[in-house]
Amino acid sequence: MFPALIVGATMVVASANGHKSPEYIANTINTHSVDVFVVTPSVFDLVLDFHEGQGSVQPLKSLKHVVTVGEPLPCSLANRAVAMEGMSARVHNFYGASESSCTIYTVPREGIDLRIYPNQAPAGRPQPHASVHLMRKLDSGFIEVPRGEEGEICFGGVSAAGYWHRDELTREKWVDMPGVGRVYRTGDLGRWTAGQLEVFGRLDRQVKIRGVRIEPEEIEWCLKNLAVAQTYGEKQTALKTVAVVATPEPADLVVFADIHVGVGKVTADQLKEHCKANLSPAYVPKYFVVLNDFPRLPNGKLDLLALQKLAKEHADEAVEVVMDSLGQMKALSQWAIAERQVVHRCYAFWMLGVLTDHFCRCGFGCHDSYGEPLRFCGTLASTSVPPWIEVMVRAVGNNQAMLGFIMLGAYQDSAPAAKGARTSVNFGKKDFFVFFVYLLMACPIVNVMDLIEDTRHKTFEWNYVHWDWGQSNHRWYLLMTFAARLYMQIGEWLRIPGLIQSLVIVLFLAVPNGSLDLCSCESIPDWGKFLLTLMFRKNTKLKGKGFCPIFVRWFSSYSMFYVWSFHFLRPLVERAKKHVPSGPTWAALSLSASMCLGVAAAMYRYPCTAVEDGTHINWLPFELLIGCSQPIFFALAMTHCPFDMAWWGNTSLGCYVFHFYFRNRMSELVLAMAAASAFDPTGLLFFMMILTLCIFIQSTIGPLGHYFLMGLQWLPESVMKLLGRSSVANH
């Protein structure tokens, strides 16, 4: 404004949205015979496209000076402008800030030497009464960097006094530099090259990707140099606009690019290969998005905040093919994969809790004269074992593993196909396989395992299956999830809302405990009882009842909890994300809270009988509070866990199925370790030995069991493929 007023020129102001129409801008210049044009490089590029397509009209012929501001000026655009037919204007690149003075670079008539400035036009030299200094901040203050090195661009000389009523920001941006005086810090990174100031980008745009500091501008200029062959063998830059932004943690680079008109198809693979050929591996972006309409600020600059939101959305929905815990290949979005990582970490820890609980025989296996379980860990009941060891073992296992598995399993099963899509049960092949494994755990897996230990045992007799406590008590979780999911699928088929399903399932708690126990019917032959036991034998021994009732109250309670978690847990989590603080510090606090709750439950209420069998119901609020809040806190902590636990998390099912058959031998080993470590009065060595044993079992039995179960799926498919090939060969 002021230059026009000083020399008495006429100022032509474009409309508010004029920068969106190259035709409007060019025609305005032509109509008013504008001779000085102040514009951003991205808009100037579009105006040149329109000018070039007008032929003899030459709407930009009146221009004498073009001043580019607000964005870096690409060398390709500068050289194109000075060589443009029908336009003889000089091109000036202005660089500076409202708070301080500017630098100016005038593009030579012959164009910019690309050997010196291969990417963007330099910012030039400072205007009169201003100075430019490249500084580096040290602990002792600011120093000026040697010539040729990169530093933060600072302006001396004429500048503003500061920010109105923002003293702290003023002190941060204006600093006193020894030997120079008061300078303004721009926050830009620059270097002196061939006597001209070069600007490389913002210091605050630096991002860290997997520990490496990345300058997004370097990637942008690399992509802007991508040239493609045209019809007559000429080369043209392929991309008109390029922006590189990073997603939130875990950070990945996303490229947004706009292709020049007439270039043809440019694929993401081409862009990626170009980056691989010209950049170090750490600088190669993960995602490439072609965007025809870039979000811009009112002044025409790119809206980087809007691009960051788009980058997050794209990364969340980007699909990768992964293998799930049942060996099935699935195409999952990034947000689903991030969820799976948290799920794996939780499963790995809770499976460790199950092992410590079972191998130390906590809360089961020992009974008083009335048949009630003794409330202690059987293998730790020794005077040589300090009491705190039992508290820690209980705290690791306890009820958090049980309710945590149910909550996390339901949360994982309720994941929609895409973010924001409707949740569906999708009852099918996976569920029938789980039920098949449930049957195998009673026969023949347990029979084979017992046969290995005792060849005299008649492992397939009815009485054995009927009375073998271990083989059927442990598998109830699989039947519970199968039954709950079948119930919800029927409700979905009948179009019953999730809220009504959740209310109706409460009615099952009113069914008398131990109802429909067909095993107690004398008229059913042994083979029939054998099949019924395989189907319905649960972890229960009700007084005056048989061993395979269809309705058991604690079983119905867990099924109800699964249904509630399936329908309501994910919406609650989505709401909580907006209010619950996140970050490594909060994750550490969440982990501490989870462990403290585990210790509290271990000391004051163990095992959780109100939840498990409905006794001591006055303790139910306490048990539910601890049992639900402890895994929630632990899941929050695992969102920032730096370890990849997919190996242990993915093999949890294999460990769950097979570890129980080694319970007696592992309990004997724990007793031996207690005796061997009795010399340690602290008990710390014994506790570490227990954890080491359980981690070893988790790392060996788990994967072996996992691949055995996967083989049960792959074998039929392989046989069918072989039969199909044989049939084709015969024909």
N, C-alpha and C positions, 0 to 999 in steps of 0.2 A: 504493500500500500504506500509506504513512505517514498520509495524511489519515484513512483508515478506522480505523487503530489509535489515532490521537490523540483522536478523538471517540467511540471505543468502538462503532463500527459493525460490521456483519457484512460480510465480504468474500466475494463469490461469484466463483470463478475458473472460467472456461469451460474445456472440454477443449482439448487441444493443437490439434485440427483444427476446433474449434468455429467459427472465423471463416469456414470454408468453407460453413457451413450457416446461412443467415438464419433458417430455421424453428427450428433448435435454439437460436439466440441469443434470438429473440423469446419462445419458450416458456420459456426459463430466466429471463428478466426477469419474465415473468408469474407463473411458479411461485414465485419467491423475493421478489416485490414489490420488485424493485431500484429504487432512486430515483436513483442516480448511475451513469451508463453512460459508460465511457471506451472510445473506439472510433476507428478510422481512418475518414475520410470515405467511402472506397470501400465498406467493409463496412456503414457506416451507411446508405448509399443502398440496399443490398440488403435490409437489415432493414426500412426504411421501405416498400419494395415489398411485403414479406410482410405488414406491419402493415396496409397499405392494403387488401390483398385479404381480410382477415379480418372486415371489416364490424363488427358489434356486439361481437365478442370483444375487440377493442382490446387486444392483448397489451402495448402500451407505455404503458398508462394510468398505471402507477405511477411512471413516470420524472418526476423533478423537475429534473434537470440532465443534459445530454448534453455530454460533453467530447470534442471531436475533436482528435486528435493524429496526428503522423507524416506527414501529407500536407496539401497546401493544401486548404482548404475552398471548394468552388465556391459562388458566391453563389446559384445556382439551387437547390442542395441545402439551403443554410441557410434560404432563404426558404420552400422547400417544407416543411422541418421545423417552422418556427414556425407555419405555417398548417395543419399536419396535424390532421385531426379525430381525437379520441380520444387526443391527446397534448398535454399542457400544459407540457412541460419547457422550461427555458431552454437555449439552445445556446451553448456557450462554445468558442471556437477558441483552442487553446493552441499557442504556437510557442516553440521553444527547443532547447537541446542538453543532453545529459547532463552535459557539462563545466561548464555555467553555469546561470544562472537562466532564467526564461521571461517571455514576454509573454502577455497574455490579452485577448481581444476577446469581448464578449457581444453576441450578435445581438439587435437591438431586436425587440420584440414585433411591430412592423409590418413587419419585414423590413429587409434592407440596401438602401440607396439605390443603385440601379444606375447613376445618373448620376455618382456619385462613385467607386463600386467596381464597374465593369461585369463583371468576370470572377470574381475570387476574394475571399473575405472577408479583411479586413485582419487582421494579427497582433495588433493592439491596442497596449496600453501595458505597460511592464515592471512586474513585481510589486514589492512593497516590498523595499528593500535591494539593488536592482539598477538598472542604467542601460543604455541602448542608445545606441550611437554609430555613425554611418555614416562610414566612413573610405575614403580613397583612398591607395594606395601610390605614393609618388614615389621618385626616386633618393635623395633626402635623408632619407626616412623616411615616416611616416604622417601624414596631415592629415585633419581632420574636414571633410566636404563641407558646403556651405551648405544651408540648409533647402530642401527641394523637389527637390534633386538626388539622383541615385542613387549609392550607395556600398556598400562591403562592411559587413554588419551585424556589429557587435562588442558584446559584453556586458561591462560593468564591474560592480563590486560583488562580491557573493558568487559565487565560482566555485571550481572544483577547483584544487589546487596544481600539477597537471601530470600527465603520463603516467608510470606506473611503469617505471623503467629505460629510458625513451625520451627522453633529454635533448634530442636534436636536434629531435624532433617537438614537444616542449614549447616550445622556444625559437621554433619556427616559428609555433605557434598562439597562444601568449601573448606579447604585446608590450607595451612601455611606451609610452604615448602622452602627450606633453607636455600638462600641465594637466588630465589625466584620471586617469592612473595605469595600472595593469595591466589590460589588457582581453583578452578571448578572441575570436579571429577565427573566425566561423562558416563562412566561405566562401560565404555567401548574399548575394545582391544585393537591396537594399531601398531604400525611400524613405518619407519622412514625407508623408502625404496627409491633410488635414483632421484633423490631430492624432493620427492613427493610423499605426502602422507597416505598410507594405505590403511583402510579400516577392515578388520576381519570379522567383526560381529560383536554382540553383547557379551560381557562377562556373565551376566545373569541368565544367558541362554545356555551356558555350559550345563551339560548333564553328565551324570555318572552311570554308565552301563556296565554292570558286572565288574565294578572296580576300576574302570577306565574312564577318564574324563574325555568327553566328546564335544567337539565344536560343530553344531548342526549346520552352520554356514558353510563349512568345508564340504560337507556332503551335498549341500544345495548347489554349490558351484560346480562340483564334479558332474552332477546330473544335468546341469544347464549346458555343459559342454558336449553332451551326447548328440552326435550328428547322425542323420540318416540320409541315405541316397534318394534322390528324387528322380523323376521320369527321365530327364536329360543328363543324368550322371552327376548333377551338381549335388553338393551336400548342404543340408540345412539343419540347424539345431531343432531337436524334436520337441522340446518342452518349452512352453511359454512361461509358466509360473511353477516354481517348486518351493515347497515348505517342508521342513523336517522338524518334527516335535517328538517328545518322549511321552510315553504313557506313565501313569502313576506306578508305584512299586507293585510287583516287580517290573522295573523299567525296561521298555523296549522302544526302538526307534521306528517311527512311522513316517513314510514319505507320502505327501500329497502332491500330485503333479497334474498340470493342465497341458494338453497336447496342442501344438500349433495346428491351425486349420490347414488342411491339405497334406499333412504329413502322412496320414494313414494310421494303421493300427500299431500302437506301441504297447507291448505286453509288460506285465510286472516282471516276468522272467528276464526280459531284455534289460530292464532297469537294474535288476539285481546283478546280472552278469557284468554290466558296465561298472557297477560299484565294486564288485569283486576284483575286477581287472585294474582299478585305479585307486582303490583305498585299502588301508590295512584292514584285516578281518574284523577288528573291534568296531570299525566305523560302518560296516555294512548293515543297513537297516533290515529289520525282520519283515515289515509289512510295506507294501506299495499300493497306493490307492489313487486311481485316476479320478480327479474331481473337476467337473466342468465349471462349477460356480463356487469360487472361493469366498468364504465369509470375510467381509472387510469392515473396517472402522469408517466413520463418517468422512474422514480425511482421505480415504482410498487405500490406506495401509492394510496389510493382512491382519486379521483378528486372530492372534496366536492363541488366546484363551479359548476361543470357539473351536479352533483346530485341535487343541488338546482334548477337548470334550469329544470331538469326532474320533480322535485317535483312540481314546479309551473305549468308545462304543465299538469301533472296528476291531480292536484287540480282543474285547470281550466276546464278540461274535465270531471271530476267526476260528476255523475248525481244524482240529488235528485228530488223526486216527490213533487211538490208544487201546490197550488191552485191559479189560476189567478183571475183577478178582475171580470171575468164572471162566476166564480164557476167551471171552467174546470180544471181537474187534468192534470198537465204537468210534463214531465221529463225534468228538466233543468240542464245544466252544472253549475259549480260553478261560472264561469265568468258571465253567464247569470243571476244567482241569485244575484251576486254582483251588476250587472247593475240594476236589479229590485229594489234593496234597494235604490239606488240613485233615480230611477224613482218614487218610493213611497214617498220619502221625498219631491221631487219637486211637485208632484201632491197634496200632503197634504197642502203645503204652498200656491200653486196657487189656490187651491180650497178655502182656507181661504181668498185670495185676491178677488175671485169672490163673496164671501158672503159679505165682507165689501163693495164692490163696489155696489152690488145690494141692500143691506139693507139700505145703506146710499143714495141710488138713485142718484148715481154719473153719470152725463152726459145723463140722460134720465128721462122721466116722467114729465119734466117741459119745456115749450116751450114759445117763445116770440110771438108777434102778427103776425109774418110772418111764424110761424110754425117751426122755427129753434130751435133745442134743446139749452137750456141755459147751459153754460159751468161751472156748479158748482154742488155740491152734495146737493140735495134738502133738505134732513133731517138735514143738517149741516148749513143751511142758517139762522143762528140766531146770534144776537149780543153777546149772552152769550157763544158762541163757539169760542175759539181762532182760528185765521186763520191757524196756523200750524197744527191743528188737521185735517183739510181738506187735507192739503198737505200730511200728513202721511197716511191718508186713501187712497188717490189716489195712493201714492207710493207703498203701499202694493198690491193694485189691478192693476189698470192701464192696459196698453197693454201687459205687460210682461206675464200675465196669458194667454191671448188669443194666442199670438204667441208661448209662451212656451208650452202650451198644444199641439199645432199643431206640433212643432218641436219634442217634446219628444214622442208624439204618433207615429209620422212617424219613429223616431229613434228606438223605441221599436218594431214597426211592421217590420222593416227591419232587425231585428236580424236573422242571419242564424241559421240553425239547429245545426251546430257545428262551432267552431272557424275556420275561413278560408274558410268555405263552401260558395257556391253561395247563394245570397239573392233571396228569392222567395216571391211573394205576398201571395199565399195560401188563396185566396178569398174563403170563404165557410160559414160554419154554424155560426161562430162568427159574421160575417158581416150581415147575414140575421137577426140574433137576434138583433143586433144594430139597423137595419132598423125597426124591429118590435117594439122596444122600442120607436123609433122616432115617429111611428104612434100612439102608446099608449099615448104619451105625449100630443097629440091633442085630442084624444078620445079613451077611456073614462076617463083617469085619471083626466084631468082637469075638466071634467064635474062633476065627483063625488066630487072633492074638492070644486067646486063652489056650488054644491047642498047642501053640508054640511053647507056652510056659508049662503046661501039664497035659501030656499026651494021653493020660488015663481018663481025662474028663470027657464025658459024653456031651459034647457041646451043642448038639442039635435037638436034645430032648425038651419036651414042653416044660418040665419042672425047672430046668436050667434057665430058660428064657423068662419064665414066670418069676423066678426068685432072684435072678441076677440083678442086683441093685445098680451096679455101676453102668451097665450097658445102656439102660433106658433112662436113668435119671438125668444124664448129661445132655441129651439131645433135644430137650423140650423147646429150646429157643428156635430151632428150625421149623418145628411144627407150629409154633406160635406165630411166626412171621407168615408162614404159608396160610394158616387159617385166617389171620387178620387181613391179608391181602385178598384172599378169596372173598371174604365178607365185603370188602370195599369194592371189589370188581362187580359183584352182584348188585351192590347199591348203585354203582355207576351205570350198569346196564339198565337198571330200573329208573335211572335219572333221579336218584334220591340225593339231595344236597349233602355235603360233607358234615354240616352242623347236625342234620337229622341223623345221619349215620352215627355220629359221635354220641348222640343222646340215646339212640336205640340200643347201642351195645352195652350201655350201663345196665339195662334190664337183665342181661345175662348174669349179673352178680346176684340177682334175686333167686336164681335157680339153686335148689338145695345142693350143698357141697357133696361131691362124689356121686352125682346122679348118672343113671344109665351105665352102670358098670356091668357090662355083658360077661366079663370074665368070671363073675361069681355065679353065673347060671350053670347048674349042674348038667343040664341037657345038651350043652354045647360040647362037642368032642374036643379032644386035645388039640388036633390040628386047627380047629376053628379058634380055640383060645390062643393058639400060637400066632395066628394071623391078627387077631384082635390086639394081642399084646404088642405086636410089631407096629400096629397103627396107633394105639392110644395109650400105651404105657408111659406114665409121666413120673416126675419126681415127687411121688407122694405115697404115703402109707397111712390111710385114714382108718381110724378105729372102727371096727365093725364093717369095713368096706373091703372091696377087692383091690386090684392093682391097675386096672385100666378103665377108670370112669371117663366118660366123654366130657362131663362138666366138672371142672375143678376150679374153685373160686380164685385161687391165686393165679392160675393160668389165664382165666378170663380177665383178671385185673391187668396183667401184662399186655394182653391183646388189646384191651381198651386203651391202655397207655400208648401203644403203638399207633392205633387209629387216631387218637387225639394228636399225637406228634406229627403224623402224616399230614393232617389237614390244617393244623394251626401253627406248627413250629416255624416253618419257612416264612409265612407272613409276619410273624413276630420278630424273626431275625431281621427281615428287610426293614421293618420299622425301627428296630433297635440300632441298626447301623447308622442312622441319622443322628443318634443322640449319644451312643456309647463311644467314649474316646478310644483312639487306636494309636498304635506305635509300639516300638520295642519296650519302652518303659512301662506302658500299661500292660503289655503282654507279660512282662516279668512280674508285675504286681498280681495279675490274674493267676499266674502259675503258683505264686506264694499263697494266694487265697485258696486255691484248689487243694494244695497240700495241707494247709491248716484245717480246712474242713474235713479232710480225710482223717487227720489225727484226732479231731474232735469226735467224729463218728466212731473211730476205733476205740476210743477211751470210754465213751459214755453209752454207746448203743451198738452192740455187735453180737450176732448178725442182725440184720433188719427183719425181724420176724413179722412185724405188722404188715410190711409190704409183701413178704414172701408167702406167709401162710395165714394171715389174718388174726394171729394171736397178739396179745398185748397191744390192742388197737389204740390205746391212749398215746402210744409213741408214734402213731402214723404221721402227724404233722411234722415232727422232727425228722423222721426218716425220709419223707418226701422232700423236705426242704434241703437236706444234705444230699440226698441221692440225685436230685435234679440240678442244684446249683453247683455242686462240685464238678460234674462233667461240662457244664456250661462255661465255668471259669477256665477249665483246662482247654476246651476248644478255642476260647479266645486267646489263650497263651500260644496255642499251636499255629495261629495265623502268622506269627513272626518267628517261628522256629527256623533256624538256618539249616537244619539237616533234612536231607531227602530220605524219608522212611517208607518209600513206596514198596521196597522189597519185603519188609515185615508187614506193612499194612495189607498188601495184596495177597499175602499168603496166610492171613489170619484164619480163613475158613479151614485150610488144611491143618493148621495148628489146633484149632478148636475141635476138629473131628477126631484127631488121633492122640492128642496129648493125654487124654483121660485114661487111656489103656496103659500108660506108663506111670500112673499115679502112685501105685504101691511101691514100685522100685525107686521112684524119685523121692518118696517120703523116707524110705530106708537110707537113701544117700544123704538127705538133709540131716537125719539123725547122726550119721557117721561124721558129717561135717561139723555138727555141733560138738561132738566129742573131740574132734581133731583141733578145733579152734578154742577149746576151753581155756587155754593158757592166756587168751586175750581178755582182760577184765572188762574192756569197753564193749565187747561184742561187735565192734565195727567190722572186724575181719569176717565174722560169721555172716553178717548181713550182706557184705559184698560177695561172699561165696554163694549165697542164695540167689542174688541177682545175676551173677555170672552163670550159674547153672540154668536159670530160667531163660536168659538171653541165648544161651547155647541151644537149648531145646527149641526155642522160638526160631532160631536161625537154621536149624537142621530138620527137625520133625515138621515144622511149618511148610518149608518149600517142598520136601518130599511128599507130604500129604497133599499139597496144592497140585503138584504135577500128576500125582496119582488120580486125583479127581478130574483134572483136565483131560487125562488119558481116557477116562470114562466117556467124555464128550467127543474127543477126537477119534476114538477107535471106530464107532459106528459110521461116522462120516467117511473115514478112510476106507472102510470095507465097502461102503456104497460106491465110492469113487472107483475102487478096483473092480467091483462087479460091473459097473458101467463101462469101464474100459474094455473088460473082457467081452462084454456083449457087443460092443462096437467092433472089436477085432474079429469076432466070430462071423459077423455079418459082412 
